[in-house]
Amino acid sequence: MGLVATPITPAQRYAGWVAAAVAPLEDFIDEPTDPREFYDDLQEIAEGESGSVYAATLLPDAPIHKLRLPPLVKARDADALSKGQQVLVAIKFVALLPGGSQKLVDVQRECALLRGLRCEQLLGLDALYVDMEEDSLWIRMDLMERSLADVVGLVDEGLRLQEPRIVARFANDMLQALDFLQKHHIAHRDLRSDNLLLSSEGVLKLADFSNAVGVTPESPLATDVVGVVYWQAPEVRSGSYDPLKIDVWSVGATVWEIAEANPPFSDTQQPADRWPPLSEPALYPPSFHDFLRLCSEPAASRPTPKALLETPFVQKACGRPVIVQLLSRCTAIEQALHAGDMPPSPP
C-alpha cells in the first residue's frame, strides 16, 4: 500500500513571518499554486482601502485541474478555454505584513461565512493564492463592470437612471442576495451602492462581507455600530438590534439614492426614521412609494426580503438586456467626457 500524502501546511511551504501571516487562511489558500503560472496581463482597475484590484487573463494553456476552484467556476473556466474563449477574472491584492492585519482577518471571516455558498447575486471569493515574490495575497473573484455608485455618479453627466423598471431590477437583485443570505442566517450589514457591483451580463452582485455576521438562536442580536450612516438602519444607532432586519432598510436607502442620485440624509446632519421627501415624486408609480415605505418600517414590522420580492414594484423589473444597454451608455458617457464631447441623450 502506498503512502498517503500529508497536506502541505503554510509553515512547511512558506518561510518565517509569511507562514504566520497566512496561517488563519490555511483552509482556503490554494497551497501548491503559484498564481503567476495561471494568470497573466494584469491591469489595475480599482484601488480601495483593502487593496488594489486588477483585471487578469487566465492563461489559455493553464492546467485548470490543478486550481482549487469551486466546481461550477472550474467547469465554467474549462468550458470557455476548450472553446478558445478568453477567461477574464478580477484579482485583489492584499499585502501580507508581519504580525498579520485586519484586512486578512476580514478575508478569513468572509471565507468562513460564505464557504460552500453560491448565489448569482453574491460576489464571492473564488480562490486565494500566496505570491511569494511580492509578499501578497491574491484573491480571485468574478470580473465586474462597475459599481452601482459609479452608475449613480453619471446621472449628473446625463445618464437617465430614474426609469422605475430599471430601479426595480436593481432592487430585485439586492433582495435576491439578501433572501439567499437570510436562508443561511447571514446578515451583510453594509449594503450600499459602493458594495453593489454590476457584471457585464447586467447582474447586480452584493460584495464586501467584512461587516457580515452569522446570526444564531443563541446570539440573535448585535450591538456594534457598522455601515455608513446614509444607508444605516436607525436601530443600529440606538442600541441592540436584529442584524437580519437592517439590510432591508439599506435596500430602501439605495433605491432612494438611485431615484435622487444622492443617498438619503446626505444634506443633513440628522438622519431620521423615515426617508426624506423625493424631489420629483410624480416620476414614480404608487407601487414605488409603497416599496420605499415598507423598507423604512420599524424593525418589528419591516418585511423580509422574500416578502418584498413579491411586491408589485419589484415584480415589474426590466430584463437584463436593459441593464446591459445602461452599462453601454455609461461607457459612452465616460468616453465622451474623456474626449471632451458629450454624446446626445437617448430618446
Secondary structure, DSSP 8 states (H G I E B T S, - for coil): ---------HHHHS-HHHHHHHGGGTTTB-TT--GGGTEEEEEEEEEETTEEEEEEEE-TT--GGGS---HHHHHHHHHHHHTT---EEEEEEEE--TT--HHHHHHHHHHHHHTT---TTB----EEEEETTTTEEEEEEE--SEEHHHHHHTGGGT-----HHHHHHHHHHHHHHHHHHHHTTEE----SGGGEEE-TTS-EEE---TT-EE-BTTB--B----S-GGG--GGGGSS-B-HHHHHHHHHHHHHHHHHHTS-TTTT-S---SS----S-GGGS-HHHHHHHHHHTS-GGG---HHHHTTSHHHHT---HHHHHHHHHHHHHHHHHHHHT-------
